[in-house]
Amino acid sequence: MVIVGLTIIAVVVFVVLGFIFRSHDRDSAATLVQGIGAIVVPAASAALWLTNRRPRTELTEPALRDFADELAERVKAQWSAAASERRLIHPSPVPVRWRWSTLPVSGPATDAVGTGTGSSRFRPLPGLAPITAADLESGAVRDLFRLYGALDSGRMVIVGAGGAGKSGAAIRLLLDALSHREALEPEARARVPVPVLLTLSGWDPLNQRLHDWLATRLTTDYMFRKSEDHAGGVVSRLIGTGRIAVFLDGLDEIPEAVRPAALRALNEQTNFRLVLLSRVGELVTAVAAEGPLSGSAGLELLPVSAQDAAEYLTRCQAQPPPEAWRSLVRHIRMNPSGAVAEALDTPLMLTLMRDTYRGDQRFDPERFADRAAVEDHLLDRVLPAAYNDDRPGQPRSRYSLGQAERWLGVIAHQMNSERSRDLAWWQVPRWRPAWPRTAASCLLLGFLAGAAGLFWAGPAAGLGASAVVGLSVTTSLTYGRAGDSPQLLGRLQWRDFVVRENFVFGIAGGGAAGVAIGVALLLTHHRVVMLFGGLVIGLLAGVVGGFVTGLSNRSADNRTPIGPVSCWRQDRHYTLTAGIAGGLAGSLIGGACLGLLAELANERIFGVIDGFLSGIALVTVGGLLLSVALSLVGSATWRTFLASLQLRMRNEAPIRLVRFLSDAHERHVLRAVGPVYQFRHARLQDRLEEAFTTRNGPRADAQRPPSGPDDDGRGPPSITP
């Protein structure tokens, strides 16, 4: 960056000296150059000072406590909303129990509770008493917090079958830990770590230290930026000083080949309280290759008993329950080994029964031969129940059941093709070729720009405007950063504003546009100097436009604590703000350069002010419109909109895709995890994809993604007639 800057300065100095020696009125020319220098030099000095400024904030003990409390508030807000959405609080949660796992997933219980020699690896949290090996034999989910807070090893492993309720147990444990922390006095609270729940997807234990990955995730997820307040590496300090406890979900979601390495890294690099969640089979295989997580307490979630399932279903209805519901409950109690009771032994299937059957709808247990048939039946009822317009208090759906089945089937098919459980709306353009979107954008904006140029200054100007806009649109769609992921507006920080990436992007895009501008000016004014002037205008405007991208606080990722719809809206707001800001700044600079060049080319030294003002007036309107247009077509929202049009042409998605996804979320078909959507259950995603491939023929190019936390690992369900 320094070399490029020095090169530009050398070119500018060379041009200025050439102008002075070429001018007939050298005194006036020198005076003009001195005036410009009097403005440019202080401005450049200020820019360098801002670029090199490195604020420092001392992270004192009170400051770290404040940061920990702030993080606790953000974590509680995030997972309280998730618990409410997943209905983990009301009605009262499914009664899930656990026991000490007899499978080879951990070491002995005595190692987890300590040797009793007086030395302690982790002291019990304030208000909790030490535990013994007997406390680890069995219990309910509500008992997990006592174990978590008093384990001498500070390590806990929770395993279970797909749909057994691991994620729900982790959320409830996290909220219990936060409530306990919040109730303590400030001095005691400072000794209690803030629990954070993260998924292991995205961590490469072979090439990235656990501490570094955690710091990056927390910095991104909870918006701890490298701003003036956080310049001291607050997240790393919080982790390093034991002020954070980590819950890691989804060991089974990282590649099988690196799971042993992940266990080894957790053994060697963990110095904080740790809770690890995984499906049984995957963890057993990883432990066989690497050994267990040292000192961990291995707890296994148990199937829900028939009596507990019957009591839960009873609590979900008005009292006394309708006759159809009482009949179902009686059948479960009288046939604890039957197909229905076996199918309803997980929170997943119990919640499907609760949500897809009304109290007055009769469930016929005799029609099902085995538990698989019951599970398939309940999964098949999700969409009909969600898109039933007879639901009281719910708005009428904009979409029919047939549309929802087809479009959600396409989405499930695409997600499985990518081996993903996350649906990020800004990644939808990857589902269809990019060249139609680029061509459509170039033709549309090029036609509008050409028509404006033709009306303003004739055919040459129209052709030049079309060329400029077409090239700029192609560059923006091909190389623009904004389209990779949504951009979120945030407080402007100079350290994020004046950076190498923005400068390089501005040079590349501005240089390409500058050549086109110069050719257009050459065709209009028939003077070679205009070619050079257009290049200067493009470069300066491009650099300004690149710096304006610093208005974006950051890009969203799969765990950003912001909803998908809010993420969509913020990207649109950023597009408009960046377009207007960049257009105004770039047009002022470009217009000034154009006016100066027009006057200096005719040796009219004392007419430069008129040229300056004329150039600004001439370029501002066009430059502003061009900037807004380029910002628009380079945004994630524009690309997703065009991709939705491509999908709609084949009846694979609605034009307003985000509105459709938001409607599915409101109907509890999808759930929001940060800025991405997920199907309510991983098995529902697989079931919808099965129905899609049945209607459209088998696919040979896609592979099923690893089963998610709600899957049972038995493979895809069959289609029920």
C-alpha positions in Angstrom: 0.0 0.0 0.0 2.9 2.4 0.8 4.5 1.7 -2.6 1.3 2.3 -4.4 0.7 5.5 -2.5 4.3 6.8 -3.3 3.8 5.9 -6.9 0.6 8.0 -7.1 2.3 10.9 -5.4 5.2 10.7 -7.8 2.8 10.7 -10.8 0.9 13.7 -9.4 4.1 15.7 -8.8 5.3 14.9 -12.3 1.9 16.1 -13.8 1.9 19.3 -11.7 5.5 20.1 -12.7 4.7 19.5 -16.3 1.8 21.8 -16.1 3.8 24.6 -14.5 6.5 24.4 -17.2 4.0 24.2 -20.0 1.9 27.1 -18.8 2.4 30.5 -20.4 1.5 32.2 -17.1 3.9 30.3 -14.7 3.4 32.6 -11.8 -0.4 32.1 -11.8 0.1 28.4 -12.3 2.5 28.2 -9.4 0.1 30.1 -7.2 -2.6 27.7 -8.1 -0.5 24.7 -7.3 0.6 26.3 -4.0 -3.1 26.8 -3.1 -3.9 23.2 -3.9 -0.9 22.0 -1.9 -1.9 24.1 1.1 -5.1 22.0 1.2 -3.9 18.6 0.1 -0.8 18.4 2.4 -2.7 19.0 5.7 -5.5 16.7 4.6 -3.0 13.9 3.7 -1.2 14.4 7.1 -4.5 14.1 8.9 -5.4 11.0 7.0 -2.0 9.4 7.8 -2.4 10.3 11.5 -5.9 8.7 11.6 -4.6 5.6 9.7 -1.7 5.1 12.1 -3.5 6.1 15.2 -3.7 3.1 17.6 -6.0 3.7 20.6 -5.1 1.8 23.7 -7.4 1.0 26.5 -6.0 -0.5 29.6 -8.0 -3.6 30.6 -8.2 -3.3 34.4 -10.0 -5.7 36.6 -13.1 -3.6 36.8 -13.1 -3.2 33.0 -12.9 -7.0 32.5 -15.8 -7.4 35.0 -17.9 -4.9 33.0 -17.1 -6.7 29.8 -18.1 -10.1 31.3 -21.4 -8.7 32.5 -22.1 -7.1 29.1 -21.4 -10.5 27.4 -23.7 -12.2 29.9 -26.5 -9.9 29.0 -26.1 -10.5 25.3 -25.9 -14.3 25.8 -29.0 -14.3 27.9 -31.0 -12.3 25.4 -29.9 -14.6 22.6 -30.7 -17.9 24.2 -33.8 -16.7 26.1 -35.3 -15.9 22.7 -34.2 -19.3 21.4 -35.7 -21.1 24.4 -39.0 -19.3 23.8 -39.1 -20.1 20.1 -38.3 -23.8 20.7 -41.0 -23.9 23.5 -38.5 -25.1 26.1 -40.2 -23.0 28.8 -43.9 -23.0 28.1 -45.5 -25.5 28.3 -43.2 -27.1 30.9 -40.4 -28.9 29.1 -40.3 -32.6 28.1 -39.1 -34.6 31.2 -35.7 -35.7 29.9 -33.5 -37.8 32.3 -29.9 -38.8 32.1 -27.6 -41.4 33.6 -23.9 -42.0 33.8 -23.0 -43.5 30.4 -21.8 -47.1 30.4 -20.4 -46.5 26.9 -16.7 -45.6 26.4 -17.1 -41.8 26.2 -15.3 -40.7 29.3 -13.0 -41.7 32.1 -13.9 -42.9 35.6 -16.4 -40.9 37.7 -13.8 -40.5 40.5 -11.6 -38.5 38.1 -14.4 -36.1 37.3 -15.3 -35.4 41.0 -11.7 -35.2 42.2 -9.4 -37.4 44.3 -10.2 -35.7 47.7 -6.6 -34.8 48.4 -7.5 -31.1 49.0 -6.2 -29.8 45.6 -9.0 -28.6 43.3 -8.8 -28.0 39.6 -12.1 -25.9 39.6 -13.6 -24.8 42.9 -17.4 -25.1 43.1 -19.2 -22.0 42.0 -20.4 -19.7 44.8 -23.4 -21.2 46.5 -22.7 -24.8 45.4 -21.3 -27.7 47.4 -18.9 -30.3 46.1 -20.4 -33.4 44.6 -19.5 -37.1 44.8 -19.5 -39.9 42.3 -23.0 -40.9 43.6 -24.4 -37.6 42.3 -23.3 -38.7 38.7 -25.4 -41.9 38.6 -28.6 -40.4 37.3 -30.8 -37.3 37.4 -33.0 -34.9 35.4 -32.0 -32.0 33.1 -32.7 -29.5 35.9 -29.9 -31.2 38.0 -27.2 -30.6 35.3 -26.4 -27.1 36.6 -25.3 -28.5 40.0 -22.9 -30.9 38.3 -21.6 -28.3 35.9 -20.9 -25.8 38.7 -19.3 -28.3 41.2 -17.4 -30.8 39.0 -13.8 -30.7 40.2 -12.6 -31.4 36.6 -14.8 -28.7 35.1 -15.6 -31.0 32.2 -18.9 -32.6 31.2 -19.8 -34.7 28.1 -23.5 -35.1 27.2 -24.4 -37.7 24.6 -27.7 -39.0 23.2 -29.4 -40.3 20.2 -30.7 -38.0 17.5 -33.7 -36.1 18.8 -32.9 -37.0 22.4 -32.9 -33.3 23.4 -29.1 -32.5 23.7 -29.5 -29.0 22.3 -32.5 -28.3 24.5 -30.6 -29.5 27.6 -27.7 -27.3 26.7 -29.9 -24.2 26.4 -31.6 -24.9 29.7 -28.3 -25.5 31.4 -26.9 -22.3 30.0 -29.9 -20.3 31.2 -29.7 -21.8 34.6 -26.0 -20.9 34.9 -26.7 -17.3 33.8 -29.6 -17.0 36.3 -27.4 -18.3 39.1 -24.6 -15.8 38.1 -27.0 -12.9 37.9 -28.4 -13.5 41.4 -25.0 -13.3 43.1 -23.5 -10.2 44.7 -20.9 -8.3 42.5 -17.9 -9.8 44.2 -19.1 -13.3 44.0 -20.4 -12.8 40.4 -16.9 -11.8 39.3 -15.8 -15.4 40.1 -18.5 -17.0 38.0 -17.7 -17.5 34.3 -20.1 -16.5 31.6 -21.4 -19.6 29.7 -21.5 -19.4 25.9 -23.0 -22.0 23.5 -21.2 -22.5 20.2 -21.4 -25.1 17.5 -18.1 -26.7 16.4 -18.8 -26.4 12.7 -16.1 -24.3 11.1 -13.3 -25.2 13.5 -10.3 -26.8 12.0 -8.4 -28.3 15.0 -5.5 -29.3 12.7 -4.6 -25.7 11.8 -6.3 -23.5 14.3 -5.8 -23.3 18.1 -8.9 -23.6 20.2 -8.2 -20.3 21.9 -7.9 -18.4 18.6 -11.0 -19.9 17.2 -13.0 -19.1 20.3 -11.8 -15.5 20.3 -12.7 -15.1 16.7 -16.2 -16.6 17.1 -17.0 -14.6 20.2 -15.6 -11.4 18.7 -17.9 -11.9 15.7 -20.9 -13.4 17.3 -21.3 -10.8 20.1 -20.0 -7.7 18.2 -16.8 -7.2 20.2 -15.0 -5.1 17.6 -11.4 -3.8 17.7 -12.7 -0.4 18.5 -11.3 2.1 21.0 -13.1 0.3 23.9 -12.0 -3.2 22.9 -8.5 -2.5 21.5 -6.8 -4.5 24.3 -8.0 -7.9 23.1 -10.8 -8.2 25.6 -12.2 -11.5 24.4 -8.8 -13.2 24.6 -8.4 -11.8 28.1 -11.8 -13.1 29.1 -11.0 -16.6 27.9 -7.5 -16.6 29.3 -8.6 -15.5 32.8 -11.3 -18.1 33.0 -14.2 -15.6 32.8 -15.9 -17.7 30.1 -17.2 -21.2 30.2 -17.8 -22.9 26.8 -20.6 -25.2 25.7 -19.6 -26.9 22.4 -22.5 -28.6 20.5 -22.1 -30.8 17.4 -18.9 -32.7 17.6 -20.6 -35.0 15.1 -21.0 -32.1 12.7 -17.3 -31.7 12.0 -15.6 -34.1 9.5 -15.1 -37.5 10.9 -11.3 -37.5 10.1 -10.7 -34.5 12.4 -12.8 -35.5 15.4 -9.9 -37.3 17.1 -7.8 -34.2 16.6 -10.6 -32.1 18.1 -10.6 -34.2 21.2 -6.9 -34.0 21.5 -7.0 -30.2 21.2 -9.7 -30.0 23.8 -7.6 -32.1 26.1 -4.5 -30.0 25.7 -5.8 -26.5 25.2 -8.8 -26.2 27.5 -8.3 -24.2 30.7 -12.0 -23.3 31.3 -15.2 -25.1 32.2 -16.3 -27.2 29.2 -19.5 -28.9 28.2 -19.3 -31.1 25.1 -22.4 -32.4 23.3 -22.4 -35.1 20.7 -24.4 -38.1 19.3 -23.3 -41.4 20.9 -21.9 -43.2 17.9 -19.7 -40.4 16.6 -18.1 -39.7 20.0 -17.5 -43.4 20.7 -15.6 -43.7 17.4 -13.5 -40.6 18.1 -12.7 -41.7 21.7 -11.6 -45.1 20.3 -9.1 -43.3 18.1 -7.8 -40.7 20.5 -9.0 -41.4 24.0 -11.6 -39.7 26.1 -11.8 -36.1 27.3 -9.7 -36.3 30.4 -11.6 -35.9 33.7 -15.0 -35.5 31.9 -18.2 -36.7 33.4 -19.9 -38.7 30.6 -23.7 -38.4 30.8 -26.2 -40.0 28.5 -29.7 -38.7 27.8 -32.3 -41.4 28.2 -35.5 -42.1 26.1 -38.6 -40.6 27.5 -40.7 -43.2 29.3 -44.2 -44.0 28.2 -45.6 -42.6 31.5 -43.7 -39.4 31.2 -44.7 -39.0 27.6 -48.4 -39.5 28.5 -48.1 -36.9 31.4 -46.4 -34.4 29.1 -49.1 -34.7 26.4 -51.8 -34.3 29.0 -50.2 -31.1 30.3 -50.2 -29.7 26.7 -54.0 -29.6 26.5 -56.8 -27.7 28.3 -58.1 -29.5 31.3 -59.9 -31.8 31.1 -58.4 -32.9 27.7 -60.7 -33.7 24.8 -61.8 -37.3 24.4 -59.6 -37.9 21.4 -56.6 -36.8 23.3 -57.5 -38.8 26.4 -57.8 -41.8 24.1 -54.3 -41.3 22.8 -52.9 -40.9 26.3 -54.6 -44.1 27.5 -53.2 -46.0 24.6 -49.6 -44.9 25.4 -50.0 -45.9 29.1 -51.6 -49.2 28.3 -49.1 -50.1 25.6 -45.7 -48.9 26.8 -43.9 -51.2 24.3 -46.2 -50.4 21.4 -45.2 -48.5 18.2 -46.7 -45.2 19.3 -45.0 -45.2 22.7 -41.7 -46.2 21.2 -41.9 -43.4 18.6 -42.8 -40.8 21.2 -39.7 -41.5 23.4 -37.8 -38.4 22.2 -38.6 -34.7 22.7 -38.6 -34.3 18.9 -41.5 -36.7 18.3 -43.4 -35.5 21.4 -43.3 -31.9 20.2 -44.4 -32.9 16.7 -47.4 -34.7 18.2 -48.2 -31.7 20.3 -47.9 -29.2 17.4 -49.5 -31.1 14.5 -52.6 -32.5 16.3 -55.3 -30.4 17.8 -57.1 -31.8 20.8 -60.3 -32.6 18.8 -58.4 -34.5 16.1 -58.3 -38.2 16.5 -55.1 -40.2 16.3 -55.6 -43.8 15.3 -52.7 -45.9 16.8 -53.9 -49.1 15.1 -52.9 -48.0 11.6 -49.2 -47.9 12.4 -47.1 -51.1 12.2 -43.9 -49.8 13.8 -42.3 -46.6 15.2 -40.8 -45.6 11.8 -44.4 -45.4 10.4 -45.4 -43.2 13.3 -42.4 -40.9 12.9 -43.0 -40.6 9.1 -46.7 -39.8 9.7 -45.8 -37.0 12.2 -43.2 -35.5 9.9 -45.7 -35.5 7.0 -48.2 -33.5 9.1 -45.8 -30.6 9.7 -46.7 -28.6 6.6 -50.4 -29.3 6.5 -50.7 -28.2 10.1 -48.5 -25.1 9.5 -50.4 -23.9 6.4 -53.9 -24.6 7.7 -55.8 -21.3 7.4 -58.4 -22.5 10.0 -55.9 -21.8 12.9 -57.5 -19.3 15.3 -55.5 -16.1 15.8 -53.2 -16.7 12.9 -53.1 -14.6 9.7 -54.2 -16.2 6.4 -51.2 -17.6 4.6 -50.0 -15.9 1.4 -49.0 -19.3 0.1 -50.9 -22.5 -0.6 -49.9 -25.9 0.9 -48.8 -27.1 -2.6 -46.5 -24.1 -3.1 -45.0 -24.5 0.4 -44.4 -28.3 -0.2 -42.7 -27.6 -3.6 -40.6 -24.6 -2.6 -39.5 -26.0 0.7 -38.7 -29.3 -1.0 -36.4 -27.4 -3.5 -34.7 -25.6 -0.6 -34.2 -28.8 1.3 -32.8 -30.4 -1.9 -30.3 -27.6 -2.4 -29.3 -27.6 1.3 -28.7 -31.4 1.2 -26.7 -31.0 -2.0 -24.4 -28.6 -0.2 -24.4 -30.9 2.9 -25.7 -28.0 5.0 -28.2 -27.6 7.8 -28.1 -23.8 7.6 -30.1 -21.7 5.0 -28.3 -18.4 4.5 -30.4 -16.2 2.1 -27.3 -14.6 0.7 -26.0 -17.9 -0.5 -29.1 -18.7 -2.6 -27.4 -17.1 -5.7 -25.0 -20.1 -5.7 -27.9 -22.3 -6.6 -28.1 -20.8 -10.2 -25.6 -19.6 -12.7 -24.3 -16.1 -12.2 -24.0 -14.9 -15.9 -27.8 -14.3 -16.4 -27.8 -12.0 -13.3 -24.7 -10.1 -14.6 -26.1 -9.8 -18.1 -29.5 -8.6 -16.8 -27.9 -6.0 -14.5 -25.6 -4.7 -17.3 -28.4 -4.5 -19.8 -30.8 -2.8 -17.5 -28.5 -0.2 -16.0 -26.6 0.2 -19.3 -29.8 1.0 -21.1 -30.9 3.6 -18.5 -27.5 5.2 -18.5 -27.3 5.3 -22.3 -30.8 6.8 -22.5 -29.8 9.5 -20.0 -26.5 10.2 -21.9 -28.3 10.4 -25.2 -30.8 12.8 -23.9 -28.2 14.9 -22.2 -25.4 15.2 -24.8 -26.1 13.1 -27.8 -25.2 9.6 -29.2 -21.5 9.8 -28.2 -22.3 10.6 -24.6 -25.0 7.9 -24.5 -22.6 5.2 -25.9 -19.9 6.3 -23.4 -22.4 6.2 -20.5 -23.5 2.8 -21.4 -19.9 1.5 -21.7 -19.0 3.1 -18.3 -22.0 1.6 -16.5 -21.7 -1.8 -18.2 -18.1 -2.1 -17.3 -18.7 -0.9 -13.7 -21.6 -3.2 -13.2 -19.6 -6.2 -14.4 -16.7 -5.3 -12.2 -19.0 -4.8 -9.2 -20.8 -8.1 -9.7 -17.5 -10.0 -10.4 -15.2 -8.6 -7.7 -17.4 -6.7 -5.3 -17.0 -7.7 -1.7 -20.6 -6.6 -0.7 -22.2 -9.5 -2.6 -20.3 -12.2 -0.7 -22.3 -11.7 2.5 -24.7 -9.1 3.9 -23.2 -5.9 5.2 -24.3 -4.5 8.5 -24.1 -0.8 9.3 -22.2 0.1 12.4 -20.4 2.8 14.1 -17.7 4.1 11.8 -14.1 3.3 13.1 -11.1 4.7 11.3 -9.2 1.4 11.8 -12.0 -0.3 9.7 -12.3 2.6 7.3 -8.8 3.2 6.0 -7.5 -0.3 5.3 -5.6 -1.9 2.5 -8.6 -4.0 1.1 -10.7 -0.9 0.6 -7.8 0.9 -1.2 -7.1 -2.0 -3.5 -10.8 -2.5 -4.3 -11.1 1.2 -5.1 -8.0 1.2 -7.4 -9.2 -1.8 -9.3 -12.8 -0.7 -9.8 -12.0 3.0 -10.2 -9.3 2.2 -12.8 -11.6 0.2 -14.9 -14.3 2.8 -14.7 -11.8 5.6 -15.3 -10.7 4.1 -18.7 -14.3 4.0 -19.8 -14.9 7.6 -18.6 -11.7 8.8 -20.4 -12.8 7.2 -23.7 -16.2 8.7 -23.4 -14.7 12.2 -22.7 -12.3 11.7 -25.6 -15.2 10.9 -27.9 -17.1 13.9 -26.7 -14.3 16.6 -26.5 -11.8 15.2 -29.0 -8.8 16.1 -26.8 -6.3 13.5 -25.6 -6.0 15.2 -22.2 -9.6 14.1 -21.5 -8.5 10.5 -21.6 -6.0 11.1 -18.8 -8.6 13.2 -17.0 -11.1 10.4 -17.1 -8.6 8.0 -15.7 -7.8 10.4 -12.8 -11.5 10.9 -12.1 -12.2 7.1 -12.0 -9.2 6.4 -9.8 -10.1 9.1 -7.3 -13.8 8.3 -7.3 -13.0 4.5 -7.0 -10.7 5.0 -4.0 -13.3 7.1 -2.3 -15.9 4.5 -3.0 -13.7 1.8 -1.7 -13.1 3.6 1.5 -16.9 4.1 1.9 -17.2 0.3 2.2 -15.7 1.0 5.7 -19.1 2.1 6.7 -19.9 -1.5 7.0 -19.2 -2.6 10.6 -18.7 -6.2 9.4 -20.2 -9.0 7.4 -22.7 -11.3 8.9 -21.8 -15.0 9.4 -23.8 -18.0 10.4 -23.8 -17.1 14.1 -24.3 -13.4 14.1 -26.9 -12.5 16.8 -29.3 -10.8 14.3 -32.4 -12.2 12.6 -32.5 -13.1 8.9 -35.1 -10.4 8.1 -33.2 -7.7 10.0 -30.0 -8.8 8.3 -31.8 -8.4 4.9 -33.0 -4.9 5.9 -29.6 -3.8 7.2 -27.9 -4.9 4.0 -30.4 -2.7 2.0 -29.8 0.2 4.4 -26.0 -0.2 4.0 -26.4 -0.3 0.2 -28.3 3.0 0.1 -26.0 4.7 2.6 -22.8 3.6 1.0 -24.2 4.5 -2.5 -25.2 8.0 -1.5 -22.0 8.7 0.6 -19.7 7.3 -2.1 -21.6 9.0 -4.9 -21.4 12.4 -3.2 -17.8 12.1 -2.2 -16.7 10.6 -5.5 -18.7 13.0 -7.6 -17.3 16.1 -5.8 -13.8 14.9 -6.4 -14.4 13.7 -9.9 -16.4 16.8 -10.8 -13.7 19.1 -9.5 -11.0 17.2 -11.4 -13.1 17.3 -14.6 -13.6 21.1 -14.3 -10.0 21.8 -13.6 -8.8 19.7 -16.5 -11.3 21.3 -18.9 -10.0 24.8 -18.0 -6.3 24.0 -17.7 -6.4 22.3 -21.1 -7.3 25.6 -22.6 -4.6 27.5 -20.6 -7.3 29.5 -18.8 -5.6 29.7 -15.4 -7.9 32.2 -13.8 -11.0 30.4 -15.0 -10.4 27.3 -12.9 -12.9 28.3 -10.3 -15.6 28.4 -12.9 -14.5 25.1 -14.2 -14.3 23.7 -10.7 -17.9 24.6 -9.9 -19.2 23.6 -13.4 -17.5 20.2 -13.1 -19.0 19.5 -9.7 -22.5 20.5 -10.9 -22.2 18.4 -14.0 -20.9 15.2 -12.4 -22.7 15.1 -9.1 -26.1 14.0 -10.4 -24.7 11.4 -12.7 -22.0 10.2 -10.3 -24.5 9.9 -7.5 -26.9 7.9 -9.6 -24.0 5.7 -10.8 -22.8 5.1 -7.3 -26.2 4.1 -6.0 -26.7 1.8 -8.9 -23.3 0.1 -8.5 -23.8 -0.2 -4.7 -27.2 -1.8 -5.4 -26.1 -4.4 -8.0 -23.1 -5.3 -5.8 -25.2 -6.0 -2.8 -26.3 -9.4 -1.4 -29.9 -8.4 -1.5 -29.8 -7.6 -5.3 -28.1 -10.9 -6.1 -30.6 -12.8 -4.0 -33.5 -11.0 -5.6 -32.3 -11.9 -9.1 -31.6 -15.5 -8.1 -35.1 -15.7 -6.8 -36.3 -14.6 -10.2 -34.3 -17.4 -11.7 -35.8 -19.9 -9.3 -39.3 -18.5 -9.9 -39.0 -19.0 -13.7 -38.9 -22.8 -12.9 -41.4 -22.5 -10.1 -38.8 -23.4 -7.5 -39.2 -20.4 -5.2 -41.2 -17.3 -4.9 -39.9 -13.9 -6.1 -39.9 -12.5 -2.6 -38.0 -15.4 -1.1 -37.1 -13.8 2.2 -40.8 -13.0 2.9 -41.6 -16.7 2.2 -38.9 -17.9 4.6 -40.1 -15.4 7.2 -43.7 -16.7 6.8 -42.4 -20.3 7.2 -40.5 -19.2 10.3 -43.7 -17.7 11.8 -45.5 -21.0 11.2 -42.7 -22.9 13.0 -41.5 -24.8 9.9 -38.2 -23.0 10.1 -36.3 -21.6 13.1 -33.8 -18.7 13.1 -30.3 -19.2 14.4 -28.6 -15.8 14.1 -29.0 -14.6 10.5 -29.7 -18.0 9.0 -32.7 -20.3 9.0 -32.8 -24.0 9.8 -35.5 -26.4 9.3 -37.3 -27.0 12.6 -35.9 -30.5 12.6 -33.1 -32.1 10.6 -35.3 -35.0 9.8 -38.0 -32.7 8.4 -35.4 -31.3 5.9 -34.6 -34.9 4.8 -38.2 -35.8 4.6 -39.1 -32.8 2.4 -36.1 -33.6 0.1 -37.3 -37.2 -0.2 -40.7 -36.0 -1.4 -39.0 -33.5 -3.8 -36.8 -36.2 -5.4 -39.8 -38.6 -5.6 -41.7 -36.0 -7.7 -38.7 -35.0 -9.8 -36.7 -38.2 -10.1 -33.6 -39.4 -8.3 -30.5 -37.3 -8.1 -27.1 -38.7 -8.5 -24.9 -35.7 -7.8 -25.8 -34.7 -4.3 -24.9 -36.3 -1.0 -26.8 -36.2 2.2 -25.3 -34.0 4.9 -24.4 -35.4 8.2 -27.4 -35.9 10.4 -28.1 -32.9 12.6 -28.8 -32.9 16.3 -32.4 -33.8 15.7 -31.7 -36.8 13.5 -31.5 -40.3 14.8 -28.8 -41.5 12.4 -31.0 -44.2 10.8 -30.9 -42.5 7.4 -33.7 -40.9 5.4 -37.3 -41.8 6.1 -39.4 -43.5 3.5 -42.3 -41.8 1.9 -45.7 -42.6 3.5 -48.5 -43.3 1.0 
